[in-house]
């Protein structure tokens, strides 16, 4: 299996570390250590909604180090020739993050509507409406994953250019780690899609074997809705309601994490824009 762009970039970063601006500063080593740890552990981290929340927190901390790094005069000088390129890259990351925010917000609303329908024992059309919305979402995700894959390749290629300095390469690494998390999160939200013919194609074209997901909370809720529609029993209502309430709490925490991370991304891009304007 070919190495992932993220893993390849981690190796590259260490290979050219000697070209990093020579002026010593504690924030440089702190930034490098945090980035190296996130890059090396990204593929080994377990996939669950709670783990994504933790990883978002780690990335938010990394962006904090990034902003501090961008205040150093020698770093500003080193990235100046490439700052417009970096700005474009971080704008794309912001756009993807905004899309995921909207996606999670819409998904949460659909689940709240489903909970409301379950509490009131509404007719089956109200409950099956959830599956209709879910199918629309699952059609959107492969398109987003395709865009993410393209962006990751582009960022990896740009960072590998021989004229790219180490600090510029590591700022591309931050983009790459972030996009890798977004890719894993969207794949998880999509679920295994065991009854969808599009999933097998998605798995082969977008994900490596190590990234393919097993049945998770999203799949369990989908299956519980289908079961309720097939067997309209009180026990099925109770089972689905319990699953949804547990999942709602976790998704809300994840949504808050995405929102905080989005605000941090805006600050990071503002720091890059400040370098560009000066």
MARNU-723713 format. One line per 10 residues: number of its first residue (from 1); their letters; for each residue x, y, z of C-alpha. Coordinates in steps of 0.02 Angstrom, whole numbers. Last residue first. Example, Ala and Ser with C-alpha at 12.3 -4.5 7.8 and 13.67 -1.06 7.14 Angstrom:
BEGIN
2	SA	684,-53,357; 615,-225,390
// end
This chain:
BEGIN
278	XXXXXXXXXX	186,2199,286; 16,2158,214; 64,1975,181; 129,1951,358; -36,2021,427; -131,1904,312; -38,1757,388; -90,1814,563; -270,1835,500; -262,1657,432
268	XXXXXXXXXX	-217,1595,605; -356,1697,685; -486,1626,564; -422,1450,598; -446,1481,785; -627,1530,756; -654,1370,656; -574,1265,794; -694,1337,922; -843,1299,808
258	XXXXXXXXXX	-780,1123,769; -763,1087,956; -939,1153,989; -1006,1037,854; -913,891,931; -989,927,1101; -1162,937,1022; -1130,776,926; -1092,686,1089; -1252,744,1175
248	XXXXXXXXXX	-1358,702,1024; -1285,527,1013; -1343,478,1187; -1515,550,1155; -1527,466,985; -1484,293,1049; -1611,303,1189; -1749,363,1072; -1709,222,951; -1726,87,1084
238	XXXXXXXXXX	-1883,162,1160; -1971,176,992; -1920,-2,947; -1988,-67,1113; -2155,17,1076; -2173,-80,914; -2195,-25,734; -2091,-163,655; -2029,-116,481; -2021,72,510
228	XXXXXXXXXX	-1946,41,681; -1813,-74,609; -1767,54,476; -1749,187,610; -1642,70,716; -1529,32,567; -1500,216,532; -1467,246,718; -1341,104,723; -1256,163,564
218	XXXXXXXXXX	-1230,337,637; -1168,265,801; -1037,157,714; -1019,12,592; -835,-5,548; -735,127,458; -610,112,317; -456,216,356; -330,75,377; -386,-2,213
208	XXXXXXXXXX	-349,162,124; -494,278,88; -558,382,-57; -572,271,-211; -596,98,-137; -702,148,11; -808,268,-92; -842,136,-223; -898,14,-89; -1003,152,-11
198	XXXXXXXXXX	-1099,197,-170; -1191,31,-169; -1279,82,-9; -1348,-51,107; -1187,-67,207; -1170,121,216; -1016,100,325; -1041,268,406; -1047,437,319; -1012,522,486
188	XXXXXXXXXX	-854,418,505; -793,460,330; -828,644,365; -725,636,525; -579,545,443; -571,671,301; -584,819,419; -442,746,523; -332,725,370; -374,902,315
178	XXXXXXXXXX	-308,967,481; -149,864,473; -118,925,295; -149,1107,336; -27,1098,482; 97,1011,366; 83,1158,245; 142,1268,388; 282,1141,412; 336,1159,232
168	XXXXXXXXXX	338,1348,245; 450,1333,399; 563,1208,311; 589,1315,157; 510,1266,-9; 635,1280,-153; 644,1091,-172; 457,1076,-191; 390,945,-70; 272,1067,17
158	XXXXXXXXXX	181,1105,-144; 155,920,-181; 87,884,-6; -31,1033,-12; -94,980,-184; -117,800,-133; -211,851,24; -322,969,-75; -367,832,-200; -410,710,-61
148	XXXXXXXXXX	-515,842,24; -612,879,-135; -649,694,-159; -702,681,23; -823,825,0; -900,741,-152; -912,576,-58; -1000,669,86; -1141,748,-15; -1230,586,-59
138	XXXXXXXXXX	-1229,531,123; -1311,695,171; -1453,669,48; -1478,492,112; -1486,556,291; -1621,682,245; -1727,544,169; -1691,432,318; -1755,567,435; -1913,588,333
128	XXXXXXXXXX	-1951,405,374; -1999,463,549; -2122,596,493; -2194,479,362; -2216,343,495; -2350,439,585; -2313,536,743; -2283,449,908; -2263,618,993; -2098,575,1075
118	XXXXXXXXXX	-2036,487,918; -2076,635,805; -1985,753,922; -1833,639,925; -1834,636,735; -1842,825,726; -1695,834,847; -1600,712,738; -1632,817,583; -1576,973,676
108	XXXXXXXXXX	-1414,889,727; -1380,839,547; -1407,1017,488; -1287,1085,617; -1160,949,577; -1165,991,391; -1155,1177,421; -999,1155,528; -927,1033,401; -950,1163,263
98	XXXXXXXXXX	-868,1297,371; -719,1181,402; -702,1150,215; -705,1337,180; -578,1370,317; -461,1238,245; -477,1320,74; -434,1489,152; -283,1408,235; -217,1353,66
88	XXXXXXXXXX	-245,1522,-15; -155,1610,127; -9,1489,115; 13,1527,-70; 5,1715,-36; 134,1691,103; 262,1603,-4; 396,1737,-29; 362,1806,148; 380,1637,235
78	XXXXXXXXXX	562,1658,289; 547,1843,334; 395,1814,442; 487,1669,526; 638,1780,562; 525,1914,639; 431,1794,755; 244,1832,761; 202,1688,644; 266,1563,772
68	XXXXXXXXXX	144,1626,902; 1,1600,778; 64,1425,741; 76,1383,926; -109,1428,943; -144,1327,785; -66,1177,871; -180,1203,1022; -331,1200,906; -262,1042,828
58	XXXXXXXXXX	-254,958,998; -431,1012,1038; -492,945,870; -406,781,911; -500,769,1076; -667,801,991; -626,673,857; -589,546,994; -761,577,1072; -850,546,906
48	XXXXXXXXXX	-754,385,883; -608,334,774; -454,270,863; -292,367,838; -158,269,746; -171,366,583; -153,536,667; -16,487,789; 137,533,686; 65,696,620
38	XXXXXXXXXX	-2,752,789; 162,715,879; 267,799,744; 157,954,746; 167,972,935; 356,948,937; 384,1071,794; 275,1204,875; 361,1184,1043; 533,1187,961
28	XXXXXXXXXX	494,1348,870; 405,1424,1020; 564,1409,1124; 663,1523,1007; 830,1496,922; 868,1591,763; 919,1460,636; 766,1471,527; 723,1291,477; 841,1224,345
18	XXXXXXXXXX	909,1090,462; 734,1015,475; 746,955,296; 734,768,323; 622,788,475; 487,872,372; 503,747,232; 465,601,346; 308,687,412; 259,731,235
8	XXXXXXXX	260,550,180; 149,503,327; 22,638,285; 23,602,99; -18,419,138; 111,286,97; 69,171,-49; 0,0,0
// end
